[in-house]
Amino acid sequence: MKLLFKKSLLLIVIASFLVQGCSSTTRINSLPKGAKVYIDDQYKGVTPYDYSDTKIVGSPTRIRLVKEGYEEFNTTIQRSESFQPCACAGGVVFLVPFLWIMGYNPDRTYEMNKE
Protein backbone atom coordinates (compact mmCIF):
# COMPACT_ATOMS: atom_id res chain seq x y z
CA MET A 1 0.00 0.00 0.00
CA LYS A 2 2.80 2.44 0.89
CA LEU A 3 4.61 1.63 -2.36
CA LEU A 4 1.47 2.37 -4.37
CA PHE A 5 1.05 5.68 -2.52
CA LYS A 6 4.68 6.67 -3.21
CA LYS A 7 4.38 5.81 -6.91
CA SER A 8 1.12 7.76 -7.18
CA LEU A 9 2.65 10.76 -5.44
CA LEU A 10 5.69 10.65 -7.73
CA LEU A 11 3.43 10.48 -10.78
CA ILE A 12 1.45 13.50 -9.56
CA VAL A 13 4.64 15.51 -8.98
CA ILE A 14 5.99 14.64 -12.45
CA ALA A 15 2.66 15.49 -14.09
CA SER A 16 2.50 18.87 -12.32
CA PHE A 17 6.01 19.75 -13.56
CA LEU A 18 5.03 18.81 -17.10
CA VAL A 19 1.81 20.83 -17.04
CA GLN A 20 3.57 23.82 -15.46
CA GLY A 21 6.36 23.53 -18.01
CA CYS A 22 3.88 23.75 -20.89
CA SER A 23 2.55 27.15 -19.80
CA SER A 24 4.29 30.47 -20.41
CA THR A 25 3.32 33.89 -19.06
CA THR A 26 4.29 37.42 -20.03
CA ARG A 27 3.22 40.76 -18.56
CA ILE A 28 2.07 43.26 -21.19
CA ASN A 29 2.70 46.87 -20.20
CA SER A 30 1.97 50.06 -22.10
CA LEU A 31 3.14 53.63 -21.82
CA PRO A 32 0.76 55.14 -20.83
CA LYS A 33 -0.89 52.49 -18.67
CA GLY A 34 -4.52 51.53 -19.05
CA ALA A 35 -4.58 50.57 -22.73
CA LYS A 36 -7.16 47.99 -23.76
CA VAL A 37 -5.51 44.66 -24.62
CA TYR A 38 -6.73 42.50 -27.50
CA ILE A 39 -5.15 39.07 -27.96
CA ASP A 40 -5.81 37.51 -31.37
CA ASP A 41 -8.65 40.05 -31.80
CA GLN A 42 -10.37 39.18 -28.49
CA TYR A 43 -10.59 41.79 -25.72
CA LYS A 44 -8.76 40.55 -22.60
CA GLY A 45 -8.39 43.52 -20.21
CA VAL A 46 -6.21 46.60 -19.70
CA THR A 47 -2.49 47.09 -19.17
CA PRO A 48 -0.68 45.95 -17.19
CA TYR A 49 -2.04 42.57 -18.27
CA ASP A 50 -0.65 39.09 -17.56
CA TYR A 51 -1.01 36.85 -20.60
CA SER A 52 -0.50 33.09 -20.36
CA ASP A 53 -0.95 30.24 -22.82
CA THR A 54 0.15 26.71 -23.63
CA LYS A 55 0.86 27.20 -27.33
CA ILE A 56 3.79 25.26 -28.80
CA VAL A 57 7.21 26.74 -29.68
CA GLY A 58 7.10 29.37 -32.42
CA SER A 59 3.34 29.91 -32.28
CA PRO A 60 2.47 33.54 -33.06
CA THR A 61 0.11 35.62 -30.92
CA ARG A 62 -1.23 38.97 -32.15
CA ILE A 63 -1.43 41.79 -29.62
CA ARG A 64 -3.33 45.03 -30.16
CA LEU A 65 -3.32 47.92 -27.68
CA VAL A 66 -5.97 50.64 -27.86
CA LYS A 67 -6.17 53.83 -25.80
CA GLU A 68 -8.15 56.98 -26.49
CA GLY A 69 -5.91 59.80 -27.77
CA TYR A 70 -3.18 57.37 -28.88
CA GLU A 71 -2.44 55.50 -32.10
CA GLU A 72 -3.45 51.86 -32.06
CA PHE A 73 -0.41 49.65 -31.41
CA ASN A 74 -0.10 46.25 -33.09
CA THR A 75 2.58 43.61 -32.62
CA THR A 76 3.11 39.87 -32.71
CA ILE A 77 4.91 37.81 -30.11
CA GLN A 78 6.17 34.25 -30.53
CA ARG A 79 6.84 31.55 -28.02
CA SER A 80 10.54 31.46 -28.77
CA GLU A 81 12.00 34.09 -26.44
CA SER A 82 12.91 32.30 -23.21
CA PHE A 83 14.15 28.78 -22.35
CA GLN A 84 11.74 26.72 -20.20
CA PRO A 85 13.77 24.29 -18.00
CA CYS A 86 10.73 22.32 -16.71
CA ALA A 87 9.64 21.52 -20.26
CA CYS A 88 13.18 20.49 -21.09
CA ALA A 89 13.30 18.11 -18.13
CA GLY A 90 9.95 16.64 -19.13
CA GLY A 91 11.13 16.38 -22.72
CA VAL A 92 14.07 14.22 -21.69
CA VAL A 93 11.64 11.69 -20.20
CA PHE A 94 8.56 11.99 -22.43
CA LEU A 95 9.80 13.78 -25.62
CA VAL A 96 6.49 15.62 -26.22
CA PRO A 97 7.22 18.51 -23.77
CA PHE A 98 10.01 19.62 -26.13
CA LEU A 99 7.17 21.33 -28.02
CA TRP A 100 7.02 23.81 -25.09
CA ILE A 101 10.76 24.18 -24.43
CA MET A 102 10.66 27.90 -25.25
CA GLY A 103 8.38 30.53 -23.74
CA TYR A 104 7.79 34.27 -23.59
CA ASN A 105 9.98 36.87 -21.95
CA PRO A 106 8.47 37.58 -18.53
CA ASP A 107 7.84 41.29 -19.20
CA ARG A 108 7.35 43.58 -22.19
CA THR A 109 6.53 47.28 -22.46
CA TYR A 110 5.13 49.03 -25.53
CA GLU A 111 5.21 52.81 -25.90
CA MET A 112 2.14 54.23 -27.60
CA ASN A 113 2.29 57.38 -29.75
CA LYS A 114 -0.18 60.26 -29.38
CA GLU A 115 -2.52 60.82 -32.30
C-alpha positions in Angstrom: 0.0 0.0 0.0 2.8 2.4 0.9 4.6 1.6 -2.4 1.5 2.4 -4.4 1.1 5.7 -2.5 4.7 6.7 -3.2 4.4 5.8 -6.9 1.1 7.8 -7.2 2.7 10.8 -5.4 5.7 10.6 -7.7 3.4 10.5 -10.8 1.4 13.5 -9.6 4.6 15.5 -9.0 6.0 14.6 -12.4 2.7 15.5 -14.1 2.5 18.9 -12.3 6.0 19.8 -13.6 5.0 18.8 -17.1 1.8 20.8 -17.0 3.6 23.8 -15.5 6.4 23.5 -18.0 3.9 23.7 -20.9 2.6 27.1 -19.8 4.3 30.5 -20.4 3.3 33.9 -19.1 4.3 37.4 -20.0 3.2 40.8 -18.6 2.1 43.3 -21.2 2.7 46.9 -20.2 2.0 50.1 -22.1 3.1 53.6 -21.8 0.8 55.1 -20.8 -0.9 52.5 -18.7 -4.5 51.5 -19.0 -4.6 50.6 -22.7 -7.2 48.0 -23.8 -5.5 44.7 -24.6 -6.7 42.5 -27.5 -5.1 39.1 -28.0 -5.8 37.5 -31.4 -8.7 40.0 -31.8 -10.4 39.2 -28.5 -10.6 41.8 -25.7 -8.8 40.6 -22.6 -8.4 43.5 -20.2 -6.2 46.6 -19.7 -2.5 47.1 -19.2 -0.7 46.0 -17.2 -2.0 42.6 -18.3 -0.6 39.1 -17.6 -1.0 36.9 -20.6 -0.5 33.1 -20.4 -0.9 30.2 -22.8 0.2 26.7 -23.6 0.9 27.2 -27.3 3.8 25.3 -28.8 7.2 26.7 -29.7 7.1 29.4 -32.4 3.3 29.9 -32.3 2.5 33.5 -33.1 0.1 35.6 -30.9 -1.2 39.0 -32.2 -1.4 41.8 -29.6 -3.3 45.0 -30.2 -3.3 47.9 -27.7 -6.0 50.6 -27.9 -6.2 53.8 -25.8 -8.2 57.0 -26.5 -5.9 59.8 -27.8 -3.2 57.4 -28.9 -2.4 55.5 -32.1 -3.5 51.9 -32.1 -0.4 49.6 -31.4 -0.1 46.2 -33.1 2.6 43.6 -32.6 3.1 39.9 -32.7 4.9 37.8 -30.1 6.2 34.3 -30.5 6.8 31.5 -28.0 10.5 31.5 -28.8 12.0 34.1 -26.4 12.9 32.3 -23.2 14.2 28.8 -22.4 11.7 26.7 -20.2 13.8 24.3 -18.0 10.7 22.3 -16.7 9.6 21.5 -20.3 13.2 20.5 -21.1 13.3 18.1 -18.1 9.9 16.6 -19.1 11.1 16.4 -22.7 14.1 14.2 -21.7 11.6 11.7 -20.2 8.6 12.0 -22.4 9.8 13.8 -25.6 6.5 15.6 -26.2 7.2 18.5 -23.8 10.0 19.6 -26.1 7.2 21.3 -28.0 7.0 23.8 -25.1 10.8 24.2 -24.4 10.7 27.9 -25.2 8.4 30.5 -23.7 7.8 34.3 -23.6 10.0 36.9 -22.0 8.5 37.6 -18.5 7.8 41.3 -19.2 7.3 43.6 -22.2 6.5 47.3 -22.5 5.1 49.0 -25.5 5.2 52.8 -25.9 2.1 54.2 -27.6 2.3 57.4 -29.8 -0.2 60.3 -29.4 -2.5 60.8 -32.3 
